[in-house]
Amino acid sequence: MSVKRVSPLEAAALLEDEGYVYLDVRSIPEFDEGHTAGAYNIPLLHATPAGMRPNGDFMSVVAAAFPKDSKLVVGCRSGNRSLRAAQALLAEGFEHVVDQRAGHEGARDAFGQLAEPGWHAVGLEVAREAEPERTYEALLARRDG
């Protein structure tokens, strides 16, 4: 299943002009350091003392938060986790999912050099405070409530 991948500027246009919402799949600490203004946070992986671990609740929390016809731009740090998340969402029947390919910080090449600047680097709006109903804790509670 092929995922449409867009640049940060193309993602911003989808949010502004076409009613898409931004789903940030980074860990909670990453999200809290700064994220796309208005983003929802549902981590694909959780940061633990032993390293990153899969979030077994990812799909059920997304399904409780968004109908399958929602328009979602999925983003992460550099575009790797978001691509995996977008593929999984499409496989689960979500209809309008795009991957913001350079993530928040930018995509890197095989040598670690910046290949494409991310959301933050191109100067798009970044928030430090999450909207309360868009935090992972709130979205998890909605699923469980």
Biotite code that builds the C-alpha atoms (Angstrom):
import biotite.structure as struc

atoms = struc.array([
    struc.Atom([0.000, 0.000, 0.000], chain_id="A", res_id=1, res_name="MET", atom_name="CA", element="C"),
    struc.Atom([1.550, 3.263, -1.125], chain_id="A", res_id=2, res_name="SER", atom_name="CA", element="C"),
    struc.Atom([1.610, 6.237, 1.230], chain_id="A", res_id=3, res_name="VAL", atom_name="CA", element="C"),
    struc.Atom([1.514, 9.756, -0.150], chain_id="A", res_id=4, res_name="LYS", atom_name="CA", element="C"),
    struc.Atom([4.506, 11.620, 1.303], chain_id="A", res_id=5, res_name="ARG", atom_name="CA", element="C"),
    struc.Atom([4.502, 15.412, 1.461], chain_id="A", res_id=6, res_name="VAL", atom_name="CA", element="C"),
    struc.Atom([6.950, 18.143, 2.427], chain_id="A", res_id=7, res_name="SER", atom_name="CA", element="C"),
    struc.Atom([6.402, 20.272, 5.531], chain_id="A", res_id=8, res_name="PRO", atom_name="CA", element="C"),
    struc.Atom([5.066, 23.125, 3.391], chain_id="A", res_id=9, res_name="LEU", atom_name="CA", element="C"),
    struc.Atom([2.676, 20.780, 1.570], chain_id="A", res_id=10, res_name="GLU", atom_name="CA", element="C"),
    struc.Atom([1.537, 19.403, 4.954], chain_id="A", res_id=11, res_name="ALA", atom_name="CA", element="C"),
    struc.Atom([0.903, 22.932, 6.244], chain_id="A", res_id=12, res_name="ALA", atom_name="CA", element="C"),
    struc.Atom([-1.216, 23.639, 3.162], chain_id="A", res_id=13, res_name="ALA", atom_name="CA", element="C"),
    struc.Atom([-3.277, 20.484, 3.767], chain_id="A", res_id=14, res_name="LEU", atom_name="CA", element="C"),
    struc.Atom([-3.890, 21.583, 7.369], chain_id="A", res_id=15, res_name="LEU", atom_name="CA", element="C"),
    struc.Atom([-4.799, 25.125, 6.363], chain_id="A", res_id=16, res_name="GLU", atom_name="CA", element="C"),
    struc.Atom([-6.734, 24.571, 3.153], chain_id="A", res_id=17, res_name="ASP", atom_name="CA", element="C"),
    struc.Atom([-8.154, 21.047, 3.169], chain_id="A", res_id=18, res_name="GLU", atom_name="CA", element="C"),
    struc.Atom([-9.184, 20.330, 6.765], chain_id="A", res_id=19, res_name="GLY", atom_name="CA", element="C"),
    struc.Atom([-6.442, 17.849, 7.624], chain_id="A", res_id=20, res_name="TYR", atom_name="CA", element="C"),
    struc.Atom([-5.280, 17.450, 11.233], chain_id="A", res_id=21, res_name="VAL", atom_name="CA", element="C"),
    struc.Atom([-1.721, 16.711, 12.325], chain_id="A", res_id=22, res_name="TYR", atom_name="CA", element="C"),
    struc.Atom([-1.106, 13.425, 14.138], chain_id="A", res_id=23, res_name="LEU", atom_name="CA", element="C"),
    struc.Atom([2.317, 13.477, 15.813], chain_id="A", res_id=24, res_name="ASP", atom_name="CA", element="C"),
    struc.Atom([3.485, 9.915, 16.473], chain_id="A", res_id=25, res_name="VAL", atom_name="CA", element="C"),
    struc.Atom([6.627, 10.833, 18.440], chain_id="A", res_id=26, res_name="ARG", atom_name="CA", element="C"),
    struc.Atom([7.041, 9.876, 22.080], chain_id="A", res_id=27, res_name="SER", atom_name="CA", element="C"),
    struc.Atom([5.485, 12.082, 24.754], chain_id="A", res_id=28, res_name="ILE", atom_name="CA", element="C"),
    struc.Atom([8.833, 13.696, 25.772], chain_id="A", res_id=29, res_name="PRO", atom_name="CA", element="C"),
    struc.Atom([9.638, 14.506, 22.128], chain_id="A", res_id=30, res_name="GLU", atom_name="CA", element="C"),
    struc.Atom([6.178, 16.000, 21.620], chain_id="A", res_id=31, res_name="PHE", atom_name="CA", element="C"),
    struc.Atom([6.486, 18.057, 24.800], chain_id="A", res_id=32, res_name="ASP", atom_name="CA", element="C"),
    struc.Atom([9.757, 19.610, 23.573], chain_id="A", res_id=33, res_name="GLU", atom_name="CA", element="C"),
    struc.Atom([7.872, 21.224, 20.673], chain_id="A", res_id=34, res_name="GLY", atom_name="CA", element="C"),
    struc.Atom([5.360, 20.134, 18.075], chain_id="A", res_id=35, res_name="HIS", atom_name="CA", element="C"),
    struc.Atom([3.229, 21.342, 15.209], chain_id="A", res_id=36, res_name="THR", atom_name="CA", element="C"),
    struc.Atom([0.700, 23.795, 16.611], chain_id="A", res_id=37, res_name="ALA", atom_name="CA", element="C"),
    struc.Atom([-2.641, 22.048, 17.077], chain_id="A", res_id=38, res_name="GLY", atom_name="CA", element="C"),
    struc.Atom([-1.188, 18.543, 16.748], chain_id="A", res_id=39, res_name="ALA", atom_name="CA", element="C"),
    struc.Atom([-2.585, 15.429, 18.389], chain_id="A", res_id=40, res_name="TYR", atom_name="CA", element="C"),
    struc.Atom([-0.022, 13.137, 20.062], chain_id="A", res_id=41, res_name="ASN", atom_name="CA", element="C"),
    struc.Atom([-0.396, 9.374, 19.830], chain_id="A", res_id=42, res_name="ILE", atom_name="CA", element="C"),
    struc.Atom([3.072, 7.778, 20.082], chain_id="A", res_id=43, res_name="PRO", atom_name="CA", element="C"),
    struc.Atom([3.920, 4.874, 17.823], chain_id="A", res_id=44, res_name="LEU", atom_name="CA", element="C"),
    struc.Atom([6.746, 4.095, 20.270], chain_id="A", res_id=45, res_name="LEU", atom_name="CA", element="C"),
    struc.Atom([7.140, 4.997, 23.945], chain_id="A", res_id=46, res_name="HIS", atom_name="CA", element="C"),
    struc.Atom([10.401, 6.285, 25.400], chain_id="A", res_id=47, res_name="ALA", atom_name="CA", element="C"),
    struc.Atom([11.445, 4.017, 28.288], chain_id="A", res_id=48, res_name="THR", atom_name="CA", element="C"),
    struc.Atom([14.645, 3.741, 30.333], chain_id="A", res_id=49, res_name="PRO", atom_name="CA", element="C"),
    struc.Atom([15.500, 0.707, 28.180], chain_id="A", res_id=50, res_name="ALA", atom_name="CA", element="C"),
    struc.Atom([14.944, 2.617, 24.909], chain_id="A", res_id=51, res_name="GLY", atom_name="CA", element="C"),
    struc.Atom([12.032, 3.015, 22.545], chain_id="A", res_id=52, res_name="MET", atom_name="CA", element="C"),
    struc.Atom([9.299, 0.387, 22.880], chain_id="A", res_id=53, res_name="ARG", atom_name="CA", element="C"),
    struc.Atom([6.215, -0.193, 20.689], chain_id="A", res_id=54, res_name="PRO", atom_name="CA", element="C"),
    struc.Atom([2.959, 1.346, 21.876], chain_id="A", res_id=55, res_name="ASN", atom_name="CA", element="C"),
    struc.Atom([0.558, -1.593, 21.826], chain_id="A", res_id=56, res_name="GLY", atom_name="CA", element="C"),
    struc.Atom([-2.360, 0.822, 22.191], chain_id="A", res_id=57, res_name="ASP", atom_name="CA", element="C"),
    struc.Atom([-1.460, 2.940, 19.156], chain_id="A", res_id=58, res_name="PHE", atom_name="CA", element="C"),
    struc.Atom([-4.134, 1.725, 16.748], chain_id="A", res_id=59, res_name="MET", atom_name="CA", element="C"),
    struc.Atom([-6.948, 1.512, 19.304], chain_id="A", res_id=60, res_name="SER", atom_name="CA", element="C"),
    struc.Atom([-6.285, 5.065, 20.532], chain_id="A", res_id=61, res_name="VAL", atom_name="CA", element="C"),
    struc.Atom([-6.178, 6.408, 16.961], chain_id="A", res_id=62, res_name="VAL", atom_name="CA", element="C"),
    struc.Atom([-9.421, 4.548, 16.153], chain_id="A", res_id=63, res_name="ALA", atom_name="CA", element="C"),
    struc.Atom([-11.128, 6.012, 19.242], chain_id="A", res_id=64, res_name="ALA", atom_name="CA", element="C"),
    struc.Atom([-9.943, 9.545, 18.404], chain_id="A", res_id=65, res_name="ALA", atom_name="CA", element="C"),
    struc.Atom([-10.564, 9.645, 14.657], chain_id="A", res_id=66, res_name="PHE", atom_name="CA", element="C"),
    struc.Atom([-13.182, 8.215, 12.301], chain_id="A", res_id=67, res_name="PRO", atom_name="CA", element="C"),
    struc.Atom([-11.753, 6.251, 9.372], chain_id="A", res_id=68, res_name="LYS", atom_name="CA", element="C"),
    struc.Atom([-12.636, 9.064, 6.950], chain_id="A", res_id=69, res_name="ASP", atom_name="CA", element="C"),
    struc.Atom([-10.562, 11.640, 8.897], chain_id="A", res_id=70, res_name="SER", atom_name="CA", element="C"),
    struc.Atom([-7.952, 13.592, 6.990], chain_id="A", res_id=71, res_name="LYS", atom_name="CA", element="C"),
    struc.Atom([-4.641, 12.929, 8.766], chain_id="A", res_id=72, res_name="LEU", atom_name="CA", element="C"),
    struc.Atom([-1.141, 14.275, 8.219], chain_id="A", res_id=73, res_name="VAL", atom_name="CA", element="C"),
    struc.Atom([1.161, 11.955, 10.169], chain_id="A", res_id=74, res_name="VAL", atom_name="CA", element="C"),
    struc.Atom([4.501, 13.264, 11.382], chain_id="A", res_id=75, res_name="GLY", atom_name="CA", element="C"),
    struc.Atom([7.389, 12.336, 13.663], chain_id="A", res_id=76, res_name="CYS", atom_name="CA", element="C"),
    struc.Atom([11.008, 13.472, 14.139], chain_id="A", res_id=77, res_name="ARG", atom_name="CA", element="C"),
    struc.Atom([12.478, 12.614, 10.740], chain_id="A", res_id=78, res_name="SER", atom_name="CA", element="C"),
    struc.Atom([9.839, 10.736, 8.762], chain_id="A", res_id=79, res_name="GLY", atom_name="CA", element="C"),
    struc.Atom([10.606, 7.104, 9.626], chain_id="A", res_id=80, res_name="ASN", atom_name="CA", element="C"),
    struc.Atom([8.045, 6.416, 12.365], chain_id="A", res_id=81, res_name="ARG", atom_name="CA", element="C"),
    struc.Atom([5.401, 8.476, 10.592], chain_id="A", res_id=82, res_name="SER", atom_name="CA", element="C"),
    struc.Atom([5.788, 6.445, 7.418], chain_id="A", res_id=83, res_name="LEU", atom_name="CA", element="C"),
    struc.Atom([5.313, 3.214, 9.390], chain_id="A", res_id=84, res_name="ARG", atom_name="CA", element="C"),
    struc.Atom([2.316, 4.690, 11.211], chain_id="A", res_id=85, res_name="ALA", atom_name="CA", element="C"),
    struc.Atom([0.754, 5.960, 7.961], chain_id="A", res_id=86, res_name="ALA", atom_name="CA", element="C"),
    struc.Atom([1.151, 2.518, 6.362], chain_id="A", res_id=87, res_name="GLN", atom_name="CA", element="C"),
    struc.Atom([-0.500, 0.884, 9.390], chain_id="A", res_id=88, res_name="ALA", atom_name="CA", element="C"),
    struc.Atom([-3.382, 3.371, 9.362], chain_id="A", res_id=89, res_name="LEU", atom_name="CA", element="C"),
    struc.Atom([-4.060, 2.807, 5.671], chain_id="A", res_id=90, res_name="LEU", atom_name="CA", element="C"),
    struc.Atom([-3.954, -0.954, 6.240], chain_id="A", res_id=91, res_name="ALA", atom_name="CA", element="C"),
    struc.Atom([-6.578, -0.513, 8.996], chain_id="A", res_id=92, res_name="GLU", atom_name="CA", element="C"),
    struc.Atom([-8.921, 1.263, 6.604], chain_id="A", res_id=93, res_name="GLY", atom_name="CA", element="C"),
    struc.Atom([-8.185, 4.933, 7.228], chain_id="A", res_id=94, res_name="PHE", atom_name="CA", element="C"),
    struc.Atom([-8.917, 6.645, 3.933], chain_id="A", res_id=95, res_name="GLU", atom_name="CA", element="C"),
    struc.Atom([-7.083, 9.987, 3.892], chain_id="A", res_id=96, res_name="HIS", atom_name="CA", element="C"),
    struc.Atom([-3.614, 9.589, 5.385], chain_id="A", res_id=97, res_name="VAL", atom_name="CA", element="C"),
    struc.Atom([-0.456, 11.350, 4.249], chain_id="A", res_id=98, res_name="VAL", atom_name="CA", element="C"),
    struc.Atom([3.040, 11.202, 5.706], chain_id="A", res_id=99, res_name="ASP", atom_name="CA", element="C"),
    struc.Atom([4.928, 14.427, 6.378], chain_id="A", res_id=100, res_name="GLN", atom_name="CA", element="C"),
    struc.Atom([8.175, 12.949, 5.129], chain_id="A", res_id=101, res_name="ARG", atom_name="CA", element="C"),
    struc.Atom([10.769, 15.206, 6.785], chain_id="A", res_id=102, res_name="ALA", atom_name="CA", element="C"),
    struc.Atom([9.181, 15.158, 10.222], chain_id="A", res_id=103, res_name="GLY", atom_name="CA", element="C"),
    struc.Atom([9.748, 17.843, 12.815], chain_id="A", res_id=104, res_name="HIS", atom_name="CA", element="C"),
    struc.Atom([13.542, 17.943, 12.682], chain_id="A", res_id=105, res_name="GLU", atom_name="CA", element="C"),
    struc.Atom([14.272, 16.902, 9.093], chain_id="A", res_id=106, res_name="GLY", atom_name="CA", element="C"),
    struc.Atom([15.146, 13.829, 7.056], chain_id="A", res_id=107, res_name="ALA", atom_name="CA", element="C"),
    struc.Atom([18.772, 12.702, 6.987], chain_id="A", res_id=108, res_name="ARG", atom_name="CA", element="C"),
    struc.Atom([20.678, 10.799, 4.325], chain_id="A", res_id=109, res_name="ASP", atom_name="CA", element="C"),
    struc.Atom([22.760, 7.637, 4.890], chain_id="A", res_id=110, res_name="ALA", atom_name="CA", element="C"),
    struc.Atom([25.678, 9.807, 6.052], chain_id="A", res_id=111, res_name="PHE", atom_name="CA", element="C"),
    struc.Atom([23.648, 11.721, 8.624], chain_id="A", res_id=112, res_name="GLY", atom_name="CA", element="C"),
    struc.Atom([23.509, 14.902, 6.564], chain_id="A", res_id=113, res_name="GLN", atom_name="CA", element="C"),
    struc.Atom([20.273, 16.860, 6.429], chain_id="A", res_id=114, res_name="LEU", atom_name="CA", element="C"),
    struc.Atom([18.526, 15.811, 3.204], chain_id="A", res_id=115, res_name="ALA", atom_name="CA", element="C"),
    struc.Atom([15.291, 17.774, 3.708], chain_id="A", res_id=116, res_name="GLU", atom_name="CA", element="C"),
    struc.Atom([14.488, 20.294, 6.445], chain_id="A", res_id=117, res_name="PRO", atom_name="CA", element="C"),
    struc.Atom([11.595, 19.431, 8.726], chain_id="A", res_id=118, res_name="GLY", atom_name="CA", element="C"),
    struc.Atom([8.618, 21.380, 10.041], chain_id="A", res_id=119, res_name="TRP", atom_name="CA", element="C"),
    struc.Atom([10.650, 23.334, 12.586], chain_id="A", res_id=120, res_name="HIS", atom_name="CA", element="C"),
    struc.Atom([13.554, 24.136, 10.254], chain_id="A", res_id=121, res_name="ALA", atom_name="CA", element="C"),
    struc.Atom([11.359, 25.626, 7.521], chain_id="A", res_id=122, res_name="VAL", atom_name="CA", element="C"),
    struc.Atom([9.875, 28.044, 10.045], chain_id="A", res_id=123, res_name="GLY", atom_name="CA", element="C"),
    struc.Atom([6.373, 26.661, 10.437], chain_id="A", res_id=124, res_name="LEU", atom_name="CA", element="C"),
    struc.Atom([4.487, 27.253, 13.687], chain_id="A", res_id=125, res_name="GLU", atom_name="CA", element="C"),
    struc.Atom([5.693, 25.191, 16.644], chain_id="A", res_id=126, res_name="VAL", atom_name="CA", element="C"),
    struc.Atom([3.941, 24.963, 20.011], chain_id="A", res_id=127, res_name="ALA", atom_name="CA", element="C"),
    struc.Atom([5.400, 23.944, 23.369], chain_id="A", res_id=128, res_name="ARG", atom_name="CA", element="C"),
    struc.Atom([2.078, 23.569, 25.145], chain_id="A", res_id=129, res_name="GLU", atom_name="CA", element="C"),
    struc.Atom([-0.345, 20.953, 23.881], chain_id="A", res_id=130, res_name="ALA", atom_name="CA", element="C"),
    struc.Atom([-4.039, 21.601, 23.671], chain_id="A", res_id=131, res_name="GLU", atom_name="CA", element="C"),
    struc.Atom([-5.280, 19.556, 26.683], chain_id="A", res_id=132, res_name="PRO", atom_name="CA", element="C"),
    struc.Atom([-7.688, 17.385, 24.699], chain_id="A", res_id=133, res_name="GLU", atom_name="CA", element="C"),
    struc.Atom([-4.942, 16.531, 22.175], chain_id="A", res_id=134, res_name="ARG", atom_name="CA", element="C"),
    struc.Atom([-2.388, 15.001, 24.556], chain_id="A", res_id=135, res_name="THR", atom_name="CA", element="C"),
    struc.Atom([-1.808, 11.273, 24.565], chain_id="A", res_id=136, res_name="TYR", atom_name="CA", element="C"),
    struc.Atom([-3.154, 11.016, 28.114], chain_id="A", res_id=137, res_name="GLU", atom_name="CA", element="C"),
    struc.Atom([-6.440, 12.669, 27.088], chain_id="A", res_id=138, res_name="ALA", atom_name="CA", element="C"),
    struc.Atom([-6.781, 10.575, 23.933], chain_id="A", res_id=139, res_name="LEU", atom_name="CA", element="C"),
    struc.Atom([-6.056, 7.359, 25.858], chain_id="A", res_id=140, res_name="LEU", atom_name="CA", element="C"),
    struc.Atom([-8.675, 8.354, 28.456], chain_id="A", res_id=141, res_name="ALA", atom_name="CA", element="C"),
    struc.Atom([-11.201, 8.998, 25.668], chain_id="A", res_id=142, res_name="ARG", atom_name="CA", element="C"),
    struc.Atom([-10.631, 5.462, 24.399], chain_id="A", res_id=143, res_name="ARG", atom_name="CA", element="C"),
    struc.Atom([-10.968, 4.024, 27.903], chain_id="A", res_id=144, res_name="ASP", atom_name="CA", element="C"),
    struc.Atom([-13.841, 6.292, 28.942], chain_id="A", res_id=145, res_name="GLY", atom_name="CA", element="C"),
])
